[in-house]
Amino acid sequence: MRLNKTLTSVLTIALAMPLNLLATIKHAPPNFNTAQGNAIFIDFQEASYNLSYNPSSKSVSAVSKISFESSEEGMPLFDLVETPSQILLDGQVVSHQLINSPAPDNETKFRMVLKNIKPGFHTLEISSPISKGINFVAGGVSSAFWYSDLDDRSYLEAYLPANYEYDQYKMTFNIDFNGLTKQKIYANGIVSKIDDSKFSVEYPSTYTSSSGYFHTAPIGRYTEKNFSFRSIDGRDIPVTAYAADKNANLENLKNKIVQSLTGLESQYGPFLHPTLTVFNAGSGGMEYCGATMSEIWALNHELTHSYFARGGLMPANGNAGWLDEAITTWSDEGSPTKSDLGSMRSNMAGHSQYRRYTDREAYSKGKNFISHLHYKFQANGGLNTFLNQLIETDSFRPMTTEEFIKKISVYYSEDLTPIFKKYVYAQKKKIHSGQAAKAPVHMKMTIDQMAKYL
């Protein structure tokens, strides 16, 4: 059906919203009251993470300096799985508390600073250990901040103080290896060598807590191949491919990367990132902005995520994560069509507003739903025409499912709210972290499972 005038006006306003309103605090979950006071989500402006690797004690510590803005009065929220040893708010030592998100769902946990602040700009300085993703080995240390989008609190917050995925902010890692002089850094940021055992890595302000890739290891620990990929826009994109298996066929890996990138560019346009880093390891894979840790059979799926999840379409919350997995799975399987969804129902987009991880039904029911949309609009060029426009206009802009519905409704001049409500908001059930996938493209590993590749 055609959109009515009221709906058209609403969607036009939504599409015209400026970047700073779409990408920051406007996507935060609702603030809420606690016994201690009003818990408020904040807008990180910049984070400087000072990491110290101590080879004598085989320990790692961090001092994180975060500037942020508060839009209302209350007690600021952030997250860190590790227990901080000290927190300074605006230069003053403060207490903190690990709290649950509001009842009745108690979906997740985060940390609340136990001091009331006024609206405006503030600073946090947080001292904390890093215990995950660390392996001191002969000649240095192998350490990585690897993530999982199928488990709660498994993005940057598993290692360092971070904000929810709605927030984009510039991050800098200042790394001191304390005399370890043979370290190599693999990252999707700008790596600078300060001296033999000190480095910095700068990540762009478009990154969220799920975007950054960081892995360091002694030089020579992994077998490595470097080459360039010529993009359709004329760029020579530097590619670093490395493998946990010393006997890995890196020429075959290179060919797979080139084949995948060539196909993706022909379908979705120029690769969205300035570099590509591929770590050939694991059972399945995990996506980052222009980087992946992936087994070779899952490589095309993970690289597709550089257009959907970590680039062209970025989820603003856990209720939007199904979109990128559904689209990527659908694309990876050859963009099939599905004329009828039968009795299919899911609640992929209808979980708690505080949810952070992706509903596993995205791989099966989500893919089928996207296949149905592709069928429905095949006379208009199918779904790819809309996705290509979305990449052109909304790359690196976190998006909710509701915003996606508005955009696709405008594009096809049809209110698609009813079909989304029927198939992706239909059942009020909770899918717990760790349950078996319904029909996964690949099994993603937990952070603890990934540690064996350090």
C-alpha positions as CSV (number, residue, x, y, z in Angstrom):
1,M,0.0,0.0,0.0
2,R,1.0,3.6,-0.4
3,L,2.2,5.5,2.6
4,N,-0.2,8.1,4.1
5,K,0.8,11.7,4.5
6,T,1.4,11.4,8.2
7,L,3.7,8.4,7.9
8,T,5.5,10.0,5.0
9,S,6.2,13.1,7.1
10,V,7.5,11.1,10.1
11,L,9.8,9.0,7.9
12,T,11.1,12.1,6.1
13,I,12.0,13.7,9.4
14,A,13.7,10.5,10.6
15,L,15.8,10.2,7.4
16,A,16.8,13.9,7.7
17,M,18.1,13.5,11.3
18,P,21.8,14.7,11.6
19,L,24.6,12.2,12.1
20,N,25.3,13.3,15.7
21,L,21.6,12.5,16.7
22,L,21.6,9.1,15.1
23,A,24.9,7.9,16.3
24,T,25.1,8.7,20.0
25,I,23.0,9.1,23.1
26,K,19.7,9.1,21.2
27,H,20.1,5.3,20.7
28,A,20.8,4.7,24.4
29,P,18.4,2.5,26.4
30,P,16.1,4.3,28.9
31,N,17.7,5.7,32.1
32,F,16.2,4.2,35.2
33,N,15.9,4.6,38.9
34,T,17.8,2.6,41.5
35,A,18.0,2.6,45.3
36,Q,21.1,4.7,45.0
37,G,19.7,7.2,42.5
38,N,19.0,7.9,38.9
39,A,21.1,5.7,36.6
40,I,22.0,7.5,33.4
41,F,23.6,6.5,30.1
42,I,26.3,8.8,28.9
43,D,27.9,9.8,25.7
44,F,31.6,9.0,25.4
45,Q,33.6,11.6,23.6
46,E,37.0,10.0,23.6
47,A,38.8,7.2,25.4
48,S,42.6,6.8,26.0
49,Y,43.5,3.4,27.1
50,N,47.0,3.1,28.7
51,L,48.0,-0.6,28.7
52,S,51.0,-2.0,30.6
53,Y,52.2,-5.5,30.0
54,N,54.5,-6.7,32.9
55,P,56.6,-9.7,31.9
56,S,58.1,-10.2,35.4
57,S,54.7,-10.6,37.0
58,K,52.9,-11.9,33.9
59,S,50.2,-9.4,34.4
60,V,48.5,-6.7,32.5
61,S,46.9,-3.5,33.8
62,A,45.1,-0.5,32.3
63,V,44.5,3.1,33.2
64,S,41.6,4.3,31.0
65,K,40.9,8.0,30.6
66,I,37.5,8.8,29.3
67,S,35.8,12.1,28.5
68,F,32.1,12.0,28.3
69,E,28.9,14.2,28.2
70,S,25.9,13.7,30.3
71,S,22.5,15.1,29.0
72,E,20.8,14.9,32.4
73,E,21.5,14.7,36.1
74,G,22.2,11.3,37.6
75,M,24.8,8.6,38.3
76,P,26.7,7.6,35.1
77,L,26.8,4.1,33.7
78,F,29.5,2.4,31.8
79,D,30.6,-1.2,31.6
80,L,33.7,-3.3,32.5
81,V,33.7,-7.0,33.3
82,E,36.9,-6.7,35.3
83,T,36.6,-5.2,38.7
84,P,38.2,-1.7,38.8
85,S,40.8,-1.0,41.5
86,Q,40.1,2.7,41.4
87,I,37.7,5.2,39.7
88,L,38.2,8.9,39.6
89,L,35.3,11.1,38.4
90,D,36.3,14.6,37.6
91,G,39.5,14.0,39.5
92,Q,37.8,12.7,42.7
93,V,37.9,9.1,43.9
94,V,34.5,7.6,43.8
95,S,32.8,4.3,44.6
96,H,31.0,2.2,42.0
97,Q,28.5,-0.7,42.0
98,L,27.8,-3.6,39.6
99,I,24.1,-3.4,39.0
100,N,21.5,-5.3,36.9
101,S,19.4,-3.7,34.2
102,P,15.9,-3.0,35.4
103,A,13.4,-5.7,36.4
104,P,11.6,-7.8,35.4
105,D,14.1,-9.0,32.8
106,N,17.4,-8.3,34.5
107,E,18.9,-8.7,31.0
108,T,22.5,-7.6,31.7
109,K,24.8,-5.9,34.2
110,F,26.9,-2.8,34.1
111,R,28.7,-0.5,36.4
112,M,27.3,2.6,38.0
113,V,29.4,5.4,39.5
114,L,28.0,6.3,42.9
115,K,28.1,10.0,42.5
116,N,25.5,12.3,41.2
117,I,26.6,14.6,38.3
118,K,25.1,17.5,36.5
119,P,24.5,17.7,32.8
120,G,27.6,18.6,30.9
121,F,31.1,17.4,30.2
122,H,33.0,15.1,32.7
123,T,36.0,12.8,32.9
124,L,36.5,9.3,34.2
125,E,39.9,7.7,35.0
126,I,39.6,4.0,35.7
127,S,42.4,1.7,36.8
128,S,41.8,-2.0,36.2
129,P,43.5,-5.4,35.5
130,I,43.1,-7.3,32.2
131,S,42.9,-11.0,32.8
132,K,41.4,-12.4,29.6
133,G,43.1,-12.9,26.3
134,I,46.6,-12.9,27.8
135,N,49.4,-15.5,27.2
136,F,53.0,-14.7,28.1
137,V,55.2,-16.9,25.9
138,A,58.8,-17.3,25.0
139,G,60.0,-14.0,23.6
140,G,57.0,-11.9,24.6
141,V,53.3,-11.9,25.0
142,S,50.4,-13.0,22.9
143,S,47.3,-10.9,23.7
144,A,44.1,-10.2,21.9
145,F,40.8,-8.4,22.5
146,W,38.5,-10.8,20.6
147,Y,34.8,-10.4,20.9
148,S,31.6,-12.5,20.6
149,D,28.2,-11.1,19.5
150,L,26.4,-14.2,20.8
151,D,27.2,-13.7,24.5
152,D,26.5,-10.8,26.9
153,R,29.2,-8.4,27.9
154,S,31.6,-9.7,25.3
155,Y,32.7,-6.7,23.3
156,L,35.4,-4.2,24.5
157,E,33.9,-4.2,28.0
158,A,35.3,-7.7,28.5
159,Y,38.7,-6.1,28.7
160,L,38.4,-2.3,29.1
161,P,35.9,0.3,30.2
162,A,33.5,0.8,27.4
163,N,30.0,2.1,26.5
164,Y,27.1,0.4,25.0
165,E,27.2,-0.4,21.2
166,Y,25.0,2.7,20.5
167,D,28.0,5.0,21.1
168,Q,30.8,5.9,18.7
169,Y,33.9,7.5,20.0
170,K,37.6,7.9,19.2
171,M,39.8,5.3,21.0
172,T,43.6,5.2,21.5
173,F,45.6,2.4,22.9
174,N,48.9,3.5,24.4
175,I,50.8,0.3,25.0
176,D,53.9,-0.3,27.1
177,F,55.4,-3.8,26.8
178,N,58.0,-2.9,29.5
179,G,61.1,-4.2,27.7
180,L,59.6,-6.8,25.4
181,T,61.1,-5.6,22.1
182,K,59.9,-8.2,19.6
183,Q,56.2,-7.5,19.6
184,K,54.0,-7.3,16.4
185,I,50.6,-5.6,16.5
186,Y,47.7,-6.6,14.2
187,A,44.9,-4.0,14.3
188,N,42.3,-2.2,12.3
189,G,43.5,1.2,13.5
190,I,46.6,3.3,12.9
191,V,49.6,1.6,14.6
192,S,52.6,3.8,15.6
193,K,55.8,2.6,17.1
194,I,57.1,4.9,19.9
195,D,60.2,3.0,20.7
196,D,61.2,-0.7,20.8
197,S,58.6,-1.7,23.4
198,K,56.0,1.1,23.2
199,F,53.3,1.5,20.6
200,S,50.0,3.4,20.1
201,V,47.0,2.4,18.1
202,E,44.4,5.0,17.1
203,Y,40.9,3.9,16.2
204,P,38.5,6.3,14.3
205,S,35.6,8.1,15.9
206,T,33.2,6.0,13.9
207,Y,34.0,2.9,15.9
208,T,31.8,1.4,18.6
209,S,32.6,-1.1,21.4
210,S,32.2,-3.9,18.8
211,S,34.4,-2.5,16.0
212,G,38.0,-2.6,17.0
213,Y,40.5,-5.4,16.3
214,F,43.6,-5.7,18.5
215,H,46.0,-8.6,18.6
216,T,49.7,-8.6,19.6
217,A,52.2,-11.4,19.5
218,P,56.0,-11.9,19.4
219,I,57.3,-11.5,15.8
220,G,57.3,-14.8,14.0
221,R,54.7,-16.5,16.2
222,Y,52.2,-16.6,13.3
223,T,52.9,-17.2,9.6
224,E,51.9,-14.1,7.7
225,K,51.3,-12.8,4.1
226,N,51.0,-9.2,3.1
227,F,49.6,-8.0,-0.2
228,S,47.3,-5.3,-1.8
229,F,43.8,-5.7,-3.2
230,R,42.9,-3.3,-6.0
231,S,39.4,-2.0,-5.2
232,I,36.9,-1.0,-7.9
233,D,37.3,2.6,-6.8
234,G,41.1,2.5,-7.7
235,R,42.5,2.1,-4.2
236,D,45.1,-0.4,-3.3
237,I,43.9,-1.8,0.0
238,P,46.7,-3.3,2.2
239,V,45.8,-6.8,3.3
240,T,47.5,-8.6,6.2
241,A,46.6,-12.3,6.3
242,Y,48.1,-14.5,9.1
243,A,47.5,-17.9,10.4
244,A,47.7,-19.8,13.7
245,D,48.8,-22.9,11.8
246,K,52.4,-22.6,10.8
247,N,51.7,-24.9,7.9
248,A,48.7,-23.0,6.6
249,N,48.6,-22.4,2.8
250,L,48.6,-18.6,2.8
251,E,48.5,-18.4,-1.0
252,N,45.2,-20.3,-0.9
253,L,44.1,-17.9,1.9
254,K,45.0,-14.9,-0.3
255,N,43.1,-16.3,-3.3
256,K,40.0,-16.8,-1.1
257,I,40.3,-13.2,0.2
258,V,40.6,-11.8,-3.3
259,Q,37.7,-13.9,-4.6
260,S,35.5,-12.8,-1.7
261,L,36.3,-9.1,-1.9
262,T,35.9,-9.1,-5.7
263,G,32.4,-10.6,-5.4
264,L,31.4,-8.4,-2.5
265,E,32.5,-5.2,-4.4
266,S,30.5,-6.2,-7.5
267,Q,27.4,-6.6,-5.3
268,Y,27.8,-3.9,-2.7
269,G,30.3,-1.4,-4.0
270,P,33.8,-0.4,-2.9
271,F,35.1,-2.0,0.3
272,L,34.3,0.4,3.1
273,H,37.6,0.1,5.0
274,P,41.1,1.4,4.3
275,T,42.8,-1.9,5.3
276,L,41.9,-5.6,5.8
277,T,43.3,-7.9,8.5
278,V,42.4,-11.6,8.4
279,F,43.5,-14.1,11.1
280,N,42.9,-17.6,9.9
281,A,42.0,-19.4,13.1
282,G,39.1,-20.8,15.0
283,S,35.9,-22.7,14.3
284,G,33.8,-20.2,12.3
285,G,34.6,-16.6,12.8
286,M,34.0,-13.1,14.3
287,E,33.7,-9.9,12.4
288,Y,35.3,-6.5,13.1
289,C,35.6,-3.3,11.0
290,G,37.8,-4.4,8.1
291,A,39.1,-7.4,10.1
292,T,38.1,-10.9,11.0
293,M,39.2,-13.9,12.9
294,S,37.9,-16.6,10.7
295,E,38.2,-20.2,9.5
296,I,38.6,-20.2,5.7
297,W,35.2,-21.8,5.1
298,A,33.5,-18.9,6.9
299,L,35.6,-16.2,5.4
300,N,33.1,-14.8,2.9
301,H,30.5,-14.6,5.6
302,E,32.8,-12.6,7.9
303,L,34.0,-10.3,5.1
304,T,30.4,-9.6,4.2
305,H,30.0,-8.3,7.7
306,S,32.3,-5.4,6.8
307,Y,29.3,-4.1,4.9
308,F,26.7,-5.4,7.4
309,A,27.5,-5.1,11.1
310,R,30.9,-3.3,10.9
311,G,30.4,-0.7,8.3
312,G,27.4,-0.2,6.0
313,L,24.8,-1.2,8.6
314,M,25.9,-1.0,12.2
315,P,23.5,-2.4,14.9
316,A,22.8,0.2,17.6
317,N,21.7,-2.5,20.1
318,G,21.1,-6.2,20.6
319,N,17.7,-6.0,19.1
320,A,19.3,-4.8,15.8
321,G,22.0,-7.5,15.7
322,W,19.7,-10.0,13.9
323,L,19.6,-7.7,10.9
324,D,23.2,-7.9,10.0
325,E,23.4,-11.7,10.7
326,A,20.3,-12.3,8.7
327,I,21.4,-10.2,5.7
328,T,24.9,-11.6,5.8
329,T,23.7,-15.2,5.9
330,W,21.2,-14.5,3.1
331,S,23.9,-12.8,1.0
332,D,26.5,-15.5,1.7
333,E,24.0,-18.2,0.5
334,G,23.5,-16.5,-2.9
335,S,20.6,-14.1,-2.1
336,P,17.8,-16.6,-2.4
337,T,14.1,-15.7,-2.6
338,K,11.4,-17.2,-0.4
339,S,7.7,-16.7,-1.5
340,D,6.1,-17.7,1.7
341,L,7.1,-17.8,5.4
342,G,4.3,-20.0,6.5
343,S,3.8,-20.2,10.2
344,M,7.3,-18.7,11.0
345,R,7.4,-16.5,14.1
346,S,10.3,-15.1,16.0
347,N,11.1,-12.3,18.5
348,M,14.5,-11.4,17.1
349,A,13.9,-7.7,17.5
350,G,11.7,-7.7,20.5
351,H,14.0,-8.5,23.5
352,S,14.8,-6.2,26.4
353,Q,15.9,-2.7,25.4
354,Y,19.1,-3.4,27.4
355,R,20.1,-6.5,25.5
356,R,23.5,-6.5,23.8
357,Y,23.9,-9.7,21.9
358,T,22.3,-11.2,18.8
359,D,19.4,-13.6,18.7
360,R,20.7,-16.9,17.2
361,E,17.5,-17.3,15.1
362,A,18.9,-14.6,12.9
363,Y,20.9,-17.3,11.0
364,S,17.8,-19.2,10.1
365,K,14.5,-17.4,10.6
366,G,16.2,-14.0,10.0
367,K,17.7,-15.2,6.7
368,N,14.3,-16.6,5.6
369,F,12.7,-13.3,6.4
370,I,15.3,-11.4,4.3
371,S,14.7,-13.9,1.5
372,H,11.0,-13.1,1.7
373,L,11.7,-9.4,1.4
374,H,13.9,-10.1,-1.6
375,Y,11.1,-12.0,-3.2
376,K,8.5,-9.4,-2.4
377,F,10.4,-6.6,-4.1
378,Q,12.0,-8.6,-7.0
379,A,10.0,-6.4,-9.4
380,N,11.9,-3.4,-8.0
381,G,15.3,-5.0,-8.3
382,G,15.0,-7.0,-5.1
383,L,16.5,-6.2,-1.8
384,N,20.0,-5.4,-3.1
385,T,18.9,-2.0,-4.6
386,F,17.8,-0.9,-1.1
387,L,20.9,-2.3,0.6
388,N,23.2,-0.6,-1.9
389,Q,21.5,2.8,-1.1
390,L,21.7,2.1,2.6
391,I,25.4,1.5,2.3
392,E,25.8,4.8,0.3
393,T,23.8,6.9,2.8
394,D,24.2,5.3,6.2
395,S,27.6,3.7,6.4
396,F,29.1,3.8,9.9
397,R,25.8,5.1,11.4
398,P,24.4,2.8,14.2
399,M,20.8,1.8,13.4
400,T,17.9,0.2,15.3
401,T,15.5,-2.2,13.7
402,E,12.8,0.5,13.9
403,E,15.0,2.9,11.9
404,F,15.6,0.1,9.4
405,I,11.9,-0.4,9.0
406,K,11.3,3.3,8.4
407,K,14.1,3.5,5.8
408,I,13.0,0.4,3.8
409,S,9.4,1.5,4.0
410,V,10.3,4.9,2.4
411,Y,12.5,3.2,-0.2
412,Y,9.7,0.9,-1.4
413,S,6.8,3.3,-0.7
414,E,5.1,0.8,1.5
415,D,4.6,0.6,5.2
416,L,6.4,-2.6,6.2
417,T,5.7,-2.3,9.9
418,P,3.0,-5.0,9.9
419,I,5.2,-7.6,8.2
420,F,8.1,-6.9,10.6
421,K,5.7,-7.0,13.6
422,K,4.3,-10.4,12.4
423,Y,7.7,-12.1,11.9
424,V,10.4,-10.5,14.0
425,Y,8.4,-9.2,17.1
426,A,6.0,-12.1,17.3
427,Q,7.0,-14.2,20.4
428,K,7.9,-12.9,23.8
429,K,10.5,-15.4,24.7
430,K,14.1,-15.0,25.9
431,I,17.0,-16.7,24.2
432,H,19.7,-17.2,26.7
433,S,23.4,-16.8,26.0
434,G,25.0,-20.2,25.2
435,Q,22.0,-22.0,23.9
436,A,22.4,-24.1,20.7
437,A,21.9,-22.2,17.4
438,K,18.8,-23.2,15.4
439,A,20.6,-23.5,12.1
440,P,23.8,-21.5,12.2
441,V,26.0,-20.6,9.3
442,H,28.9,-21.3,11.7
443,M,29.5,-21.7,15.4
444,K,31.1,-18.7,16.9
445,M,33.4,-19.2,19.8
446,T,33.3,-17.6,23.2
447,I,36.1,-15.4,24.4
448,D,37.5,-18.2,26.6
449,Q,37.4,-20.6,23.6
450,M,39.3,-18.2,21.4
451,A,42.2,-18.1,24.0
452,K,43.7,-21.3,22.6
453,Y,44.8,-19.3,19.5
454,L,47.0,-16.9,21.5
